[in-house]
């Protein structure tokens, strides 16, 4: 068997979508499992919407995910870059060949003429298919139309077919398309630019693509492309069509479900290894009772034929749980990476300066240690630890519930106790609180909750005594006294 070659072909008209990244990952995984090559190709023919900024962002997201490519943009040497705008001559060459073979023909119909055909089909309550009028035009008629200023598009001949078109899909099995449902579709616009189905066939053939794993919405394009492969006497790639990703409401994943771009998850502090693990499990489950896999295990075990047909749910709760598993491991194995992740988030929130000193990084590492398992994604450093980097902002409900006249004397007494405490360490801090409560004849909870609000502004978060130690004596005492004044009214 020849070397496996897969590809992913994004359009730089927006950021890399979760669905696109999922498709690219399965192509990459299949290539890696077989020792083959993964190709990246940029479909930038939509010049009105394609931008270099989006292209750069797509590359950045792939590199963050760890999805690397052997051929394509930014690869040195004789291959790449692959951008469709730079391949127009190839499309022209093979369009001419299709015409010479009698497999394609020029179409001079105007938009108004085609609209009239569609309206007639609607009136007759039949599916619209192009009438094929231009297929029957003589050379003299074509010359006259061109002399009158009409520029033809190019249509592929399909409606002459009588035998069903069979697609052998690695995931879906045998799919049959009856030819009467297909049309003589346009492959080259009147301005000479190639359309999607045509350009992709030419590119996939010339790049030696052997397998195409793509979204199921492209299944309907497959018979059109197979007709073209047959006309050019080329061997078509093997295809596999993935199910559609759904949101929690079981509708196709879209912006209404929240973040749908890979960069959104990167900026929130998700880890690429967690996202790739999650991608794998969205339609393929190597072991029934297991959720966490390292990348090498996924590569070794991947079988595209085992991908399920059911549409997977993009469950944010599961992704976040999985990310928490990886985050806990990373804190143990590479704390500096977690520090960098959280530092970036805090810097974007304006809570840390752009350049961190070693002392600042060390302090942030201690904060991460105190936040602990609550840090499931990097963004969690804000709700669970922002008070370490800024003045306290009391949550209104927390203040109303716990900063009351009854708690004011307890907060003052606790502040006084901490002001003279030596050593200022967790166990001594806890003992001081319990002694204050014992002298006042109240349960420790009568002070624990007000003290937490005083120090953090919140009712939940890291361990009270650990966070107090990390805040330090001066900040802790100042916050307790300020909260006591507020509580006293």
BELDAFEN-V157395 format. One record per pair of residues at least 4 apart in sequence whose ideal C-beta (glycine too) atoms are under 8 Angstrom apart, sorted by the first residue. I is the first residue (numbers start at 1). GAP is how many residues later the second one is. D is the distance in whole Angstrom. If there is no record, write none. Layout:
i	gap	d
I	GAP	D
I	GAP	D
This chain:
i	gap	d
2	208	6
3	32	8
3	33	5
3	34	7
3	207	8
4	26	7
4	27	6
4	30	4
4	31	7
4	32	3
4	33	7
4	206	5
4	207	6
5	26	7
5	31	6
5	32	5
5	34	6
5	202	7
5	203	5
5	204	5
5	205	5
5	206	7
6	21	4
6	22	7
6	24	6
6	25	5
6	30	7
6	31	8
6	32	5
6	33	7
6	203	7
6	204	8
6	205	5
6	206	7
6	207	6
7	20	7
7	31	7
7	32	4
7	33	7
7	34	6
7	197	7
7	200	7
7	202	5
7	205	7
8	12	7
8	15	7
8	16	4
8	19	5
8	20	8
8	30	7
8	31	8
8	32	6
8	33	7
9	31	8
9	32	4
9	33	7
9	34	5
9	191	7
9	194	8
10	6	7
10	10	6
10	14	8
10	30	8
10	32	7
10	33	7
10	48	5
11	31	8
11	32	5
11	33	7
11	35	6
11	38	8
11	39	7
12	30	6
12	32	6
12	38	5
12	39	6
12	40	7
12	42	4
12	43	4
12	46	6
13	33	6
13	36	4
13	37	6
13	38	8
13	41	6
14	35	8
14	40	6
14	247	8
15	39	7
15	42	6
15	43	7
15	46	7
15	246	4
15	247	7
15	248	5
16	4	6
16	5	5
16	41	7
16	42	5
16	45	4
16	46	7
16	245	6
16	246	5
16	247	7
17	4	7
17	243	6
17	244	6
17	245	7
18	4	6
18	227	7
18	235	7
18	242	5
18	243	7
18	244	6
18	247	8
18	296	7
19	4	7
19	196	7
19	226	5
19	234	6
19	241	8
20	4	6
21	4	6
21	40	7
21	41	8
21	44	7
21	46	8
21	241	5
21	254	8
21	258	7
22	4	7
22	220	7
22	223	7
22	257	5
22	260	7
23	4	7
23	190	7
23	191	6
23	192	6
23	219	6
24	4	6
24	38	7
24	43	6
25	4	6
25	40	7
25	42	6
25	251	6
25	254	5
25	255	8
26	4	6
26	187	5
26	216	7
26	253	8
26	278	7
26	281	7
27	4	6
27	11	6
27	184	8
27	185	8
27	186	5
28	4	6
28	10	5
28	39	5
28	40	8
28	41	8
29	4	6
29	251	7
29	269	6
29	270	6
29	273	5
30	4	6
30	6	8
30	181	6
30	183	6
30	272	6
30	274	5
31	5	4
31	6	6
31	7	4
32	4	8
32	6	7
32	267	5
33	266	5
33	267	7
33	268	8
33	269	5
33	270	8
36	174	8
37	33	4
37	34	7
38	29	8
38	30	7
38	31	5
38	32	6
39	30	6
39	31	7
39	32	5
39	33	5
39	43	7
39	168	6
39	170	7
40	22	7
40	29	4
40	31	7
40	32	3
40	33	6
40	42	7
41	31	6
41	41	4
41	42	8
41	43	7
41	162	6
41	166	7
42	13	6
42	30	8
42	31	6
42	39	7
42	40	6
42	41	5
42	42	7
43	41	5
43	153	8
43	156	7
43	157	8
44	6	4
44	11	7
44	39	5
44	40	6
44	41	5
45	5	8
45	39	5
45	40	6
45	148	6
45	149	7
45	154	7
46	4	5
47	38	7
50	4	7
50	5	7
51	4	7
52	4	6
53	4	6
54	4	6
55	4	7
55	18	7
56	4	6
57	4	6
57	206	6
58	4	7
59	4	6
59	14	7
59	15	6
60	4	6
60	203	8
61	4	6
61	201	4
61	202	6
61	205	7
62	5	5
62	6	8
62	7	8
63	4	8
63	5	7
64	198	8
64	202	6
64	208	6
65	197	7
65	207	5
65	210	7
65	211	6
66	206	6
66	207	8
66	210	7
66	229	7
69	6	7
70	5	7
70	9	8
71	4	6
71	8	4
71	9	5
71	11	7
71	136	7
72	7	8
72	8	5
72	9	7
72	10	5
73	7	6
73	8	4
73	9	7
73	10	7
74	6	7
74	7	7
75	4	6
75	5	4
75	6	7
81	5	7
82	5	8
82	121	7
82	125	7
83	4	7
84	110	8
84	115	6
84	119	7
87	4	6
87	112	8
87	115	8
87	116	7
88	4	6
88	104	8
88	105	7
88	106	7
89	4	6
90	4	7
90	112	6
90	116	7
91	4	6
91	97	7
91	103	4
91	107	7
91	108	6
91	111	6
92	4	6
92	100	7
93	4	7
94	4	6
94	104	8
94	108	5
94	138	7
95	4	7
95	9	7
95	59	6
95	92	7
95	93	5
95	99	7
95	103	7
96	4	6
97	4	6
97	135	7
98	5	5
98	6	4
98	56	8
98	58	7
98	89	8
98	130	8
98	133	6
98	134	7
99	4	8
99	5	5
99	6	7
99	7	7
99	55	7
101	130	6
101	131	8
102	55	7
103	53	7
103	54	6
103	125	8
103	128	4
103	129	8
104	50	5
104	51	6
104	52	5
104	53	6
104	83	7
104	127	8
105	29	6
105	30	5
105	49	7
105	50	6
105	52	7
106	28	6
106	36	6
106	46	4
106	47	7
106	48	6
106	49	8
107	23	8
107	27	4
107	45	6
107	46	5
107	47	7
107	48	5
107	79	7
108	26	6
108	29	7
108	34	7
108	37	5
108	38	8
108	42	5
108	44	5
109	4	5
109	5	5
109	24	7
109	25	6
110	4	7
110	40	8
111	4	6
112	4	7
113	4	7
114	4	7
114	16	8
115	4	6
116	4	6
117	4	7
117	11	7
117	13	7
117	14	6
118	4	6
118	10	5
119	4	6
120	4	6
121	5	5
121	6	7
121	7	4
121	8	8
122	6	7
127	54	7
128	55	8
129	30	6
129	54	5
129	55	8
130	25	7
130	29	8
130	53	5
130	54	5
130	55	8
132	4	7
132	27	6
132	52	6
133	4	7
134	18	8
134	21	7
135	20	8
135	22	7
135	49	7
137	4	4
137	5	5
137	8	8
138	4	7
139	4	6
140	4	6
141	4	6
142	4	6
142	10	8
143	4	6
144	4	6
145	5	4
145	7	8
146	4	6
146	5	7
146	6	8
151	39	4
151	40	7
152	38	6
153	33	5
153	35	6
153	36	6
153	37	5
154	32	7
154	33	5
154	34	4
155	29	4
155	30	7
155	31	5
155	32	7
156	28	6
156	29	6
156	31	5
156	42	8
156	68	7
156	71	6
156	72	6
156	75	7
157	27	6
157	74	8
158	21	7
158	24	5
158	25	6
158	26	5
158	27	7
158	66	7
158	69	6
159	20	7
159	23	7
159	24	7
159	25	5
161	4	7
161	18	4
161	21	7
161	66	7
162	17	6
163	16	7
164	12	5
164	13	6
164	14	6
164	15	7
165	11	7
165	12	4
165	14	7
165	17	8
165	58	4
165	61	6
165	62	7
166	8	6
166	9	7
166	10	6
166	11	8
167	7	7
167	8	4
167	9	8
167	10	7
167	52	7
167	55	5
167	56	7
167	59	7
167	72	7
168	5	8
168	6	6
168	7	8
168	70	8
169	4	6
169	5	8
169	6	6
169	50	8
169	70	6
169	71	6
169	72	6
170	41	8
170	43	8
170	68	6
170	69	7
170	70	4
170	134	5
170	135	6
171	69	5
171	70	6
171	71	7
171	133	7
171	134	7
171	136	5
171	138	7
172	44	8
172	47	7
172	68	8
172	69	6
172	137	7
175	44	7
175	47	8
177	4	7
177	5	7
177	45	8
177	46	4
182	41	6
182	42	7
182	45	8
185	12	7
185	39	6
186	9	6
187	7	7
187	8	6
187	10	7
187	11	4
187	41	8
188	4	7
188	5	7
188	6	6
188	7	7
188	10	7
189	4	5
189	5	8
189	6	7
194	4	5
194	5	4
194	8	7
195	4	7
196	4	6
196	25	8
197	4	7
197	24	6
197	27	5
197	28	6
197	31	7
198	4	7
198	30	7
199	4	6
200	4	6
200	25	7
201	4	6
201	24	5
201	27	5
201	28	6
201	31	8
201	33	8
202	4	6
203	4	6
203	6	8
204	5	4
204	8	7
204	33	6
205	4	8
205	24	8
205	27	8
205	29	5
209	28	5
210	27	6
210	28	7
211	26	6
211	27	5
211	28	8
211	29	7
211	93	8
212	25	5
212	26	7
212	27	5
212	28	7
213	26	8
213	27	5
213	28	8
213	29	7
213	91	6
214	4	5
214	25	7
214	26	8
214	27	6
214	28	7
215	26	7
215	27	6
215	29	7
216	25	4
216	26	6
216	27	6
216	28	6
217	27	7
218	4	7
218	23	7
219	22	5
220	4	8
221	4	6
222	4	6
222	17	6
222	19	8
223	4	7
224	4	7
225	4	6
225	11	7
226	4	6
226	10	6
227	4	6
228	4	6
229	5	5
229	6	7
229	7	4
240	64	5
240	67	7
242	41	6
242	65	7
243	40	6
243	65	7
243	66	6
243	67	6
243	68	4
243	69	7
244	8	6
244	9	8
244	67	5
245	7	7
245	8	5
245	37	7
245	66	7
245	67	6
245	68	8
245	69	5
246	4	5
246	5	6
246	6	6
246	7	6
246	65	5
246	66	7
246	67	5
246	68	7
247	4	6
247	5	7
247	6	5
247	7	7
247	9	7
247	10	4
247	66	7
247	67	6
248	9	7
248	65	6
248	66	8
248	67	7
248	68	8
249	8	8
250	61	8
250	63	7
253	4	6
253	7	6
253	61	5
254	6	7
255	5	6
257	57	7
258	58	7
259	5	3
259	6	6
259	9	7
260	4	7
261	4	8
262	4	6
262	13	8
263	4	6
264	4	6
265	5	4
265	10	6
266	4	7
266	6	8
267	78	8
267	81	8
268	109	6
268	110	7
268	111	5
269	72	5
269	73	7
269	75	8
269	76	6
269	108	5
269	109	2
269	110	5
269	111	7
269	112	8
270	4	6
270	5	6
270	49	7
270	53	5
270	107	5
270	108	7
271	4	7
271	52	6
271	55	5
271	56	7
271	59	7
271	70	8
272	4	6
273	4	6
273	21	8
273	22	7
273	53	6
274	4	6
274	45	7
274	48	5
274	49	4
274	51	7
274	52	4
274	53	8
275	4	6
275	44	7
275	48	8
276	4	7
276	19	6
276	22	7
277	4	7
277	14	8
277	15	7
277	16	6
277	18	8
277	21	7
277	45	6
277	49	8
278	4	7
278	40	7
278	41	5
278	44	6
280	4	6
280	6	8
280	13	7
280	18	5
280	22	8
281	4	6
281	10	7
282	30	4
282	31	8
282	32	7
283	24	5
283	25	5
283	27	8
283	29	5
284	18	7
284	19	8
284	22	6
284	23	5
284	24	7
285	23	8
286	4	7
286	7	7
286	11	8
286	12	8
286	15	5
291	31	7
292	30	7
292	33	6
292	34	8
293	4	4
293	5	5
293	8	8
294	4	7
295	4	6
296	4	6
297	4	6
298	4	6
308	4	8
314	5	8
315	4	7
316	4	6
317	4	6
318	4	6
319	4	6
320	4	7
320	56	5
320	57	6
321	4	7
321	55	7
322	4	7
323	4	6
323	53	6
323	54	5
324	4	6
324	49	7
324	51	8
324	52	4
324	53	8
325	4	7
326	4	6
327	4	6
327	11	7
327	48	6
327	49	6
327	50	7
328	4	7
328	45	6
329	4	6
330	4	5
330	5	8
330	7	6
330	8	5
331	4	6
331	7	5
331	37	7
331	38	8
331	44	8
334	4	7
335	4	6
335	30	6
335	33	7
336	4	7
336	25	8
336	29	8
337	4	6
338	4	6
338	30	6
338	37	8
338	40	8
339	4	6
339	22	6
339	25	5
339	26	5
339	29	7
340	4	7
341	4	7
341	37	4
342	4	6
342	22	6
342	25	8
342	26	6
342	33	8
342	36	5
342	39	4
343	4	6
343	9	6
343	13	6
343	18	7
343	21	6
344	4	7
344	34	8
345	4	6
345	33	5
345	34	6
345	36	6
345	37	7
346	5	4
346	6	4
346	18	8
346	35	6
346	36	8
346	43	6
347	4	7
347	5	5
347	6	7
347	7	6
349	33	6
349	37	8
351	31	8
351	35	6
351	38	4
351	39	6
352	4	7
352	8	7
352	12	8
352	37	6
353	7	8
356	4	4
356	5	5
356	8	8
357	4	7
358	4	6
359	4	6
360	4	6
361	4	6
362	4	7
363	4	7
363	25	8
364	4	6
365	4	7
366	4	7
366	104	6
367	4	6
367	14	7
367	18	5
367	21	5
367	103	7
368	7	6
368	13	7
368	17	8
370	15	8
370	92	5
370	93	7
370	96	5
370	97	6
370	100	5
371	4	5
371	9	7
371	10	7
371	13	5
371	14	5
371	90	8
371	91	5
372	90	7
374	6	6
374	10	5
374	87	7
374	88	7
375	5	5
375	6	6
375	9	7
376	4	6
380	4	5
381	4	5
381	5	8
382	4	5
383	75	8
384	77	5
384	78	6
385	4	8
385	76	8
385	77	7
386	4	6
387	5	6
387	68	7
387	69	4
387	70	6
387	71	8
388	79	8
388	82	7
388	83	7
392	62	7
392	63	7
392	64	7
392	65	4
392	87	6
392	90	8
392	91	8
393	64	5
394	4	6
394	5	4
394	9	7
394	59	7
394	63	5
394	89	8
394	92	8
395	4	7
395	58	8
395	62	6
395	63	6
395	64	7
396	4	6
397	4	6
397	62	8
398	4	6
398	5	8
398	55	5
398	59	7
398	60	6
398	61	5
399	4	5
399	54	6
399	58	8
399	87	7
401	48	8
401	58	7
402	5	6
402	47	5
402	48	4
402	50	8
402	51	5
402	57	7
403	4	6
403	5	8
403	47	6
403	50	6
403	51	7
403	80	6
403	83	5
403	84	4
404	4	7
404	46	8
404	83	6
405	82	6
405	83	6
405	84	6
406	4	8
406	40	8
407	4	6
407	39	7
407	40	7
407	43	4
407	77	8
407	80	5
408	4	7
408	76	5
408	77	8
408	79	4
408	80	4
409	4	6
409	31	7
409	75	8
410	4	6
410	26	6
410	27	7
410	30	6
410	32	7
410	36	6
410	37	5
410	40	7
411	4	6
411	36	7
411	39	6
411	40	7
411	43	6
411	69	5
411	70	7
411	72	5
411	73	4
411	76	6
412	4	6
412	68	8
412	69	7
412	72	5
413	4	6
413	23	5
413	26	7
413	27	7
414	4	6
414	18	7
414	19	6
414	22	5
414	33	6
414	37	6
414	66	6
415	4	6
415	61	8
415	62	5
415	65	4
415	66	5
415	69	7
416	4	7
417	4	6
417	15	4
417	16	8
417	18	7
417	19	6
418	6	7
418	11	7
418	14	6
418	50	8
418	55	6
418	58	6
418	59	5
418	62	7
419	54	7
419	58	5
421	7	6
421	8	7
421	11	6
421	52	7
422	6	8
423	5	6
424	4	7
424	5	7
424	45	7
424	48	7
424	49	5
425	4	7
425	44	6
426	4	6
426	39	5
426	40	6
426	42	8
426	43	5
427	4	6
427	38	8
428	4	6
429	4	7
429	36	5
429	39	5
429	40	6
430	4	7
430	35	4
431	4	6
432	4	7
433	4	7
433	11	7
433	14	6
433	15	7
433	18	7
433	32	8
434	4	6
434	10	6
435	4	6
436	4	6
436	11	6
437	5	5
437	6	7
437	7	5
437	9	6
437	10	5
440	6	8
442	4	4
442	5	7
444	4	6
445	4	6
446	4	8
447	4	6
448	4	6
448	16	6
449	4	7
449	10	7
450	4	6
450	33	7
450	37	7
451	4	6
451	13	6
451	17	8
451	29	7
452	4	6
452	6	7
452	7	7
452	9	7
452	12	5
453	4	6
453	5	7
453	6	6
453	30	7
454	25	5
454	26	5
454	28	8
454	29	3
454	30	8
455	9	8
455	12	7
455	13	6
455	16	6
455	21	6
455	24	5
455	25	7
456	5	5
456	11	7
461	6	7
462	4	6
462	5	5
463	4	6
464	4	6
465	4	7
466	4	7
467	4	6
468	8	5
471	4	5
471	5	5
471	8	8
472	4	6
473	4	6
474	4	6
475	4	6
476	4	6
477	4	6
478	4	6
479	4	6
480	4	6
481	4	7
482	4	7
483	4	6
484	4	6
